[in-house]
Amino acid sequence: MPSRLLKPWLFKPLGAAAAVIALAAGGSVAEDAARIQPCASTEYTASIPGGAPKGPVPDRLTIVLVGDAGFNPNGAAVAPEGFRDKQGALLNFGESLSGIAREVDGDLAFINLETVITDRNDLVADSKGQTAPYNFMSHPLALKALVGTGFNLFSLANNHSMDYGANGAEETLYHMAVTAAERPIAYAGIGTNFEEATRPGCLEVNKTKLAFGATGIVTGQREEHRAGDDKTGQASYRNPKDFELVVNRLVELPADYRILSIHYGLEGRVVPDQRQLKEWRGFAAREKGIDLIVGHHPHVAQGVERAGNSLIFYGLGNFLHPGTAEMTRFGVCRDYGLMAKVHLAKLEGDWKVEAIEAIPLTKTHMRPERFPVQQSVTRIYALNHLGAQLGDGITSEGVRFTPRKDGSGLYCTPGAEALGGRVGALCTGWQPAPAIPKKLSRQLASACADKPFYGAGSTQKRRKPSSFWDGFGPR
């Protein structure tokens, strides 16, 4: 069965695309033009909210970040009713998000879709040259549930974008376009040709333009999965020219704030490698000035770093994916996903990070939710342990979070409490992060050792969480 992707209309110049979106949404082109104020030089655009803002242009923005997401185990068929866990219990898409939905409260909310989006079960899985490949697909109602929860910024570039070959990728693009006809979203990372696969997306929040680019690893660097002049696929992060092009196109797009998503890393590794430091901190942040760099793929959280005016999340870990492991087996430094809330303020004409919230998440294989307070604080200390290893002592430094009474972590810049509003309320009375308790610090040195999942003892399950790990509350 041929793909349903209608290439002639999905990727025409902006005016034609806007016309189709308007008609698909049940309105006229004129009505859509009045409602949507697209960013310049890109088709993946929308305005939040519609229409011109009343009164002063807002000078505060909040961006929510989470990591890898999918809604099906390996090789499972899609169904509108939801998906099943490993014991066969059915969970609908809304239920799977209900434990964390209230936390998705930003102007923008980012997620990495590590799955093909389709309602078809006749797609042929691509082996990707592997003897035991993992192939993920999720029903479009899962995407609708994410959008309904508040997510509006989607990375499509990762090692599972081509799990069902070109037809699967085109299915994903089709359903993203249909969703964009209904609600303002932006997405980037794959395309029906190389130009589309490297093209940045853009969302306009009132009069503020936020550009978004995405790139990721291609399994085995297989040439058939790399986008071409007339070939569906994605750009390859491991190809230096592809990576530079994605970054440069993001820089060249007129915007007030730029976000770069990168899917890369060794599974289980909690410490960034030299490639990340060189290309993320050195090239994307310092040389190109990308404001926010968001990493994912290792399935575990890595540290957070400020490099000049740029903010780098080296790894967010899992968010919601029944195709991944139940993470408690891997110990306190690897058993959580990270939700972050980046609070921006416009000061002297530039958007600057003024506060960051860190929220460790558990049950990421089925229904993500916050940890109990004491356990959450222990994960904040683990994140701080990783952050302490970052920075060059000159222009970059690792971010360390102060544990809060609700178990989350908070970082504030000097003077943030005087900004008023949400940031001011968060940062009033804030103090820099305390030292990690000595006993826990010694244990974290071992738990957060730089190693992947693989190797002797890596798959050994813990019978239950150690009471030692979870006994450290806010200090």
Secondary structure by P-SEA (a helix, b strand, c coil): cccccccccccccaaaaaaaaaaaacccaaaaaaaccccccccccccccccccccccccbbbbbbbcbbbccccbbbbbccccccccccccccccccccccccccccbbbbbccccccccccbbbbcccccbbbbbbbcaaaaaaaaaaccccccccccccccccaaaaaaaaaaaaaaaacbbbbbcccccccccccbbbbbbcccbbbbbbbbbbccccccccccccccbbbbbcccaaaaaaaaaaaaaccccbbbbbbbccccccccccaaaaacccccccccccccbbbbbcccbbbbccccccbbbcccccccccccccccccccccccbbbbbbbbbbbcccbbbbcbbbbbbbcccccbbbbccaaaaaaaaaaaaaaaaaccccccbbbbbbbbccccbbbbbcccccccccaaaaacccccccccccaaaaaaaaaaaccccccccccccccccccccccccccc
